[in-house]
């Protein structure tokens, strides 16, 4: 355990956590919503510090998904046993929503392990990284000092101050924008939309950002849903921001049938009117996961599963028209 950052002491040994917008008020002997922060005698502790719910393993960077950040690389990945949302469709609920046995690990061990495996760096993923804040802050600094990269796959539900403190060490993020509807966040995720959009805009100023939108039938699959998301990305982040629409499958508490491919194709069609790089995940469609030049439509990177081929790309430019392609390490 380690004393938590970003909290306020209240009367009667209660504390108020200020890490995420939930602002849990926690009585002595109790934990916050995310289960990762516990009040002991009026002091808030990060009880998950140095504890991982998954053995560190090498993943393709495309699995995050990050398509415009050192494509073809492998990155050591791990996650905590906690989350500050409670999405009814959570695909990793067995390690995010319930307590499981964890494995102790230290920041220095992870740096050594990343080097031994010729990893691009470290990805904090699988569950919600920001509930592992103190551990990631320390580890990310060591990873950065070692000349490696830090990647966060997140729901974006974090307050501005802790985010700003961590961002100097974070090279890339995939942020899950679940819907542009406040009621969706309230009813399905038990959270609010506004803080996610604010965090995304902040991250986009300092780091490489890609977005994921899981398309769930009847909940966020209307034409208007896609248009609202695309318009916001285009206006606030820019048309070069990669967007991944992802196919939903029933999981955890949600039993809605899987997303129709036609809905995903509609989403991509709408998005490509304003965004330069739009993909569809969780389907076997090579063209929907291929990167094309937004200037001349030349095929640049072909993806079959997690296998990639750089076909029309050289030193970050299209070989046909020499247009600079958005991303890092292309």
C-alpha angles and dihedrals in degrees: 000000000000131000108265124242123229107033138121128224116232135186121293091027092292119142135203116219114220100183098098134018093263089078093198115207104215127197122213112286093017135106132223126250092276093052090224098098123060133185113229114177094333095312121109114225132193096229093183095058109136093003122117127191092207135044109252107260137177113254130180108256086234089067092068080053103250113144099167100046115085093320115215094027128129120226131192107243136194142149146202130249097252149065136192093217129062103208112184091220097047111157094198097043093131090070102023104045104034134043116261136172111280135204122233116237134165130218091243091051090053093051090051092046092050091052093046091054096044088240123174085234134279132321120201102206149118093077130023112305096197091066085061090053104138093046094047093047092056095040095046091055091054092045089052092048088053090057094250132124132256120213128186125196104195150159087229094233100142137115122256099246098054090041092054091049092054102038097078087069098043119091101182141007135191106204121197110222099188098188141334089234118099091208091057091057092045098047103031104029102024091230143088131267100216099070091050093055091046093050091048092054091049094049092048090062094062110018143041107270131194124176135219127201117187107210111218119187115250092002108067106351103099122118088244091055092056094044093051092050094046093047091052093049093047093049102038105030105020137251093276092067108115113234125198119198108198131202115242124224125186113272143153108352098346120092101174110134118258121282117273113244088231090064091053092048090051090050091051093047092053093045095050090061089071107012127066101210119041126160141179119222132198093035132096098241117126095192092052090057099041122104114231129189107258089212104050103005092240113161108252110168122015117201125197105180104310093333114103137191122196100217108159102015129098126170091343095308136103108256091216103051101006091236112163110245119217116249145062128277095007 
